[in-house]
Amino acid sequence: LLEAHRDGGGAVVTALARESGMLSETQTARDRAGQRIGPYCLLRSLGEGGMGEVWLAERADDAFHKQVAVKLVQSGLIARDTFGRFQTEREALARLEHPNIVRLLDAGTSEEGVPYFVMEYVDGVPIEQYCEERAVSLRDRLRLLTQVCAAVEEAHRSLIVHRDIKPGNVLVTAEGTVKLLDFGIAKLLDPASGSSLLTRTAATPATPAFASPEQLAGRPVTTATDVYALGILMYRLITGQHPYALDSDALAEVARVIRDTMPSRPSLAVSTAPISKSADSRLPLPSLAARRSWSRELRGDLDNITLTALRKEPARRYGSAALLSQDIGRFLDGLPVSATPDSVRYRAGKFVRRHVAGVAAAAVIAASLVAGLLATAHEARIARDERDRARLEKTKAERINAFLQQMLASANPNWYSPGYGKRGDTRVVDVLKQAESKVDTEISEYPEVRAELHQTIGNSYLGLGLFEPAERHFQAAVALYTSLHGEEHPKVAESLYYLGAARLWHGDLAGAEGLFRRSISILRRVDPENANLPYILQDLANTRITADPGAPGDAESLLRQALALSRVRFGEEHPATRAIYRNLGHLFEQHGDLDRAEQVSRDVVAKSRRSTDRGLLAGELSHLGEILEKKGDYPQAEAADQEAFAIVRELFGENHPNNAHGWEVLAEIHCRQRRYALAEKEARSALAIWRQILPDTPMWRVPSWMYLGEALLRTGRPAEAAGYLREARASLGARKNPDEPTGATVEALLAECVAAQGRARNRVPAVSVHAASAPAGPASR
């Protein structure tokens, strides 16, 4: 060392020169283009990391032609640690089979002894780059994130923790499909896997900026670690910023910032960030106006969802990637989410632990200032403690509420859910009965929770078509919310809306209209941006149309208000916006403007074909068929109806109210086409469903009775036809709001039956009366 010091470091320089020559030789060896690895020929490098190189390759043996990605250990790095990680990634990919995870195709060792494996080639870009280059909307960014959550949840089900989720490891194809890759530092939770090297936490293999507090502290890694990384990814996608101000690359400084600072709410970050600053300077940010327009939608639920995923303590985050995705989906559907903000007491405790010395000094100063007010301070402290206890109890109730709602969510097969009827109704009803028996007993001390659960159970019964128990639970929710908050509160308005929906389905149109109007009136005064408002306006308009088809009054104005709100709140392509637009077309149809109605309907069908909501597409195809039928284009009408019915049966199975409506639609079109044998069979199928699921509600059977009666009459069975038509007439007479066009059709068909029976008794030849001579049937769709 002394000699090296005297010669000015010449020995060190000589050694560096020798090693740099070896490094150059290694780098030259990495130029593998054209090299054959197993049966694959390497074409060009796709990238490299600290462990491996990834090359674009194709089969060299002409077995088939397909481009793949080949990953192999970097030259000179086949050490025990690197080889272990390489084997771990290969084992992880071998376990996984999911559309959002890059697939393992092959594996082996080259002639030089270099291990490799072959993956599908993903022609995509990192998710942040994809979103920024295409100016992807906020809601579509969230939908991409649910794909990432689905991939992570699949890995967790296979006992794999990714540990390095970041934008560069999430690619998006041109078609919008997410692919999760790079399981190089994944942790296999199965002890039998043999990957003990990667289960040691001291090594902390991760990208620091995307690592969780427990990773950076060297504590055990669990699935909650990936949930935290998903929270960072979500924050960056919706704000264009990292949740923490990381001004240094030093690991210790990054760890300190992530451990000791709390991220800003996304809504605040979006509205206050300088326009020139970006999470990645290579990517253009959305315009300032666009970013600030997101702030309102981020405020509240999205703030809470993101910050719940980013909580410091693993136990306080979402329990799984699936629960995070579920909350994002509930936000997109306009439903309540389970995430709640941190309490004041919790934030204060965190602040005190971070600034013990400063807080202690401030306490000494404060004590000297208030020495003469000890009695008052004592009383104030008691009041604060009581307030904190009340907040703690409220938080406890919210946690209980979230848990119970998750339990009930699996038992909510509403009419628009694809799983309805495929797992058996008995289990669902049994779960609901068990839950409702405990609502007012086991959690009687939490009225807010009881109200929420009454509403949840009511919605589940409503989805099953059991209207009376649904109405009973909605009434209980209205009473509880009113006692807690008074009449002028969004929760009261929401429960009134659900009660109105139950009465609408039960046939009480006047009662439903009154409840809808009360709900709208409250929301316009206390919460005009409420996500439920477009839905309530639409349902009120539909109630007006159903109650008085000839003169629906303010229905068009209500629909246009709902459409304007939905476009602002949800966007043009959202299912709610399309449904409201479709109902506006239905109103044009009722007014006799069939060309305008057809144009609206075809526009809505085209938009629905671009979405994944096949249930809504079925309803829109059925509406198009109705318009085409009125225009006399029976072949096209039948084609639309048949496509709609095929979707309904695929989604809901055989025994469902939507199927009964589908059979009635086909029976109507076949009556118009004089295909009476088909119409008879379809009407009887509809009746069988109505009798089974709603045995005590004959009003729903009127269209089935009417089309069955017409089919029997036209095929020479007037006596049998008359029996069904009289059932229809009796049910129409019992309605609070008679359907006059349908009633006129039923009376006309009954008159024909009586005349036909009279001719038969007097042996007078029957006169054929074409179906088109009778009044038109009702809009039963």
Order of alpha helices (4+ residues) and beta strands (2+ residues): alpha-alpha-beta-beta-beta-beta-alpha-beta-beta-beta-alpha-alpha-beta-beta-beta-beta-alpha-alpha-alpha-alpha-alpha-alpha-alpha-alpha-alpha-alpha-alpha-alpha-alpha-alpha-alpha-alpha-alpha-alpha-alpha-alpha-alpha-alpha-alpha-alpha-alpha-alpha-alpha
